[in-house]
Amino acid sequence: MSLFVLYMELLKIGLFSIGGGPATLPFFFDLAARYDWLSPEKLGNFLAISQSSPGAMGVNMAAQAGFAAAGIPGAFIAPLGLVGIPIVVIILVARMLDHFKENRTVGAVFSGLRPAAAGLIGAAGLGVWKLSLYDGTAPVWYNALRPREALLFAVLFALIWKFKKHPIVYIAAAGITGIVFKF
């Protein structure tokens, strides 16, 4: 893949993924469907690495996808494509927001963007669920849920909900569980 095409693909993702890093996931799923250098399985691995490493999730995933597509140059070009336009837009909006914060049209735009962001993040959540807990090769629909992964998900969800410890505790617990039980 050419670096220009890679840059343009990530530029489109950055331009339209309203809602931050999780909102980029539906766009990455689309990339996986259109290009052979990115598969849903790779995307799931990229997501796990991005979530457990420092930095913004979308930027981390862009760097990994860029590396998969075009090596080290791609690992630099893809994040630049992802954040280039949004940085300019954020600067412009931040500078102009004070002048227009009472404007009804601006308020209506933000009211429309909030549900769009929620929709993108919800779609990303369902995509991650499918990657992590769903087995599309199961012979019958009621065997499609991966039981070990679903149990780990339920336990971690309950622990996070109840105890609210630092996320690294749960990431480490999930990694150790995966090693011990050979997920």
N, C-alpha and C positions, 0 to 999 in steps of 0.2 A: 504494500500500500504506500502511496506517495505521502510525504509529509504534509503537502498542501491539502490533500483530501482528508487526512487524519485531522489536521487543524480545523478544517471547515466542519467536519462532523461534530467535533467537540465544541466548536463555536456555536453551532445550532443547539446543542444540549445546554450550554451555559446561558444562551439567550432565552430559552423557553422553560427551563426547569425552575419554576417559581416555588419556593419553599425550602431551598437549601439542598444539602447533600442527599437526603433520602428521596427528594423529588427527581434526582437525576436517574434513579434506578429504572423507571419505565423506558427512558431513552436508551440506557445501556442494554436493556433487554431487546429493544429494537435493533441496536447495532449487532447484537449477537445473532439475531434472525437474518440480518442482511450480509454479514461478513463471516468468512470461514475462520478468521484468526481469533474470533471471540465466540465461545460457546456458552450456553447457560451454566454448565458445570464450572468453567473457568470463571464466569461472572460470580458464581456463588463463592468460589475460593477468594476472588478479589474482594468481595464484600466482607468476608470474614477477616481477611488481613486488614482491610481499610478500617473496619470497626475496632480492631484491637491494636491499631498502631496510632501514634500521635498524628495530629493534623486533621484537616477537614476531610470528611469521608469522600465527597465528590472528587476532590483534588487527588486524593490517594488512589481512587479507582481510575481516574483519568490517566495517572502516571502508569499504573499497571497495564491498563488497556493499551496505552501508547507504546509501552515496552513490548507487549505481545504483538502489536501491529508492525512496529518499525524499529525495535531495539532501543538503544540508549537515546538516539535523537528523538524517537517517538515519545519516550518517557518525559522529555522536556517540552516537546511541542504540544502534546495533548493537554496537559494542565493549563498551558498558556491559552490555548483555544477555549478551554472551559471557563476561565476566569476573566479573560480580556474584556469582553463587552460588559459583563455584569459589574466589573469594577467601575467602568466609565458611567454606566447607568446609575449605580449607587451614589457616586460622587455628584452627578447632576441632580438626582432626586433629593439627596441630602441638602444640597445648596438651595434648591427651589422649594423644598417642603415648607419652610417657614413662611414663604410668601403665599403659598396656596393651601395651607392646612385648613382654612375655613371654607374653601371652595367646594361646592356641592359635587361638582364633576370629579374632582380629585378624590373626595370621600367615596363616591360611587365606584370609582376604579378600584380603590383599596378594598371596598366591600365585596367586589367581584373577585378580586385576587385571592382573598382568604379562602373561600371554598375551593378555588382552583388548586391552591397549594395543598389543602386537605385531601382533595381528590388524588393528586399526584402522589402524596405520601401514602395514602390508603392503597393505591395501586401498587406502590413499591412494597408495602407490607405484604400484600397478597402474593406478589412475585417472590419475595423472600420465603414466605411460607411454603410456596410450591417447590422452590429449590431445596429447602431444608427438610420438609416433613412429608412431601408427597412423592410417591413412587409411581411414575407414569407407566412403568412396565408391568405392573401388577396384573394378573390375569382377570381379576374381577374387581369392580369398583370398591367393594368394602375391604379389600386388602391393600388399598392404595396408600394408606397412612403408614409411615414408617414408625413402628411402635417404640423402638428405643429412643429415637430422636424426639418423638412426640412426648414421651415420658420425661426426657431431659428438659424439653421446652416447658412442660407443665410445672415441673419442680422448680426450675429457675424463675419462671414467671411468678409463682407463689412466693418464693424467697425474696425476689426483688420487690414485690408488692408489699410484703409484710415487714421486711427488715431494712430496706433502703440503704444498703451498704454501698461502698464505692464500686463502680462498674468493673474495675479490674478484678475484684473478688469473684464476680460471676464469670468473667471471661476466663480467669485461671481455673475456676471450678469446671467449666465446660470443657476446656482443653484437657485437663487431667482426666475427666470422665471419658472423653473420647479416646485417650490413650489406654486407660485401664480396661474399658469395655470394647476396644478395637472397633470404633464406629467407622 
